[in-house]
């Protein structure tokens, strides 16, 4: 009888473990889906800096990519961002970074962004519900968040998660 409670707890724990196996850790639901990008007022990384806001993300379907020069996976996805930036506008949100390091990174690797806003205090990232970099948001032409991807953006993820949604937005 004294083994029943530990065995029951072990069975419940195993049940939770089995339910979690096979889950995609990059599919983190966002409470902001189908809502506009939260309002912000930031400066770009460009020299001289330019003031930008959520309104500057509107006009056509686009991506908002949260990145940092310190982020290993941001470096891995960078070539792919350079490639797709020919087909879709990409806006950057530089998060938790040093501005000089971020500017140097863009000079060295190329700049796929129409602009990259510098989120010095991380407030915009918090408002977006960012867990870590990179994260990429697909926006409709009104600046509404249609999809969120956590982790590296690559051709497989693009084809599976972004292209079908983008095709719908462009109809």
HELIX and SHEET records of a PDB file:
HELIX    1   1 UNK A    4  UNK A   20  1                                  17    
HELIX    2   2 UNK A   54  UNK A   57  5                                   4    
HELIX    3   3 UNK A   72  UNK A   84  1                                  13    
HELIX    4   4 UNK A   99  UNK A  109  1                                  11    
HELIX    5   5 UNK A  123  UNK A  128  1                                   6    
HELIX    6   6 UNK A  155  UNK A  157  1                                   3    
HELIX    7   7 UNK A  158  UNK A  162  3                                   5    
HELIX    8   8 UNK A  163  UNK A  169  1                                   7    
SHEET    1   A 7 UNK A  51  UNK A  53  0                                        
SHEET    2   A 7 UNK A  41  UNK A  44 -1                                        
SHEET    3   A 7 UNK A 116  UNK A 119 -1                                        
SHEET    4   A 7 UNK A  89  UNK A  95  1                                        
SHEET    5   A 7 UNK A  62  UNK A  67  1                                        
SHEET    6   A 7 UNK A 135  UNK A 139 -1                                        
SHEET    7   A 7 UNK A 145  UNK A 150 -1                                        
END                                                                             
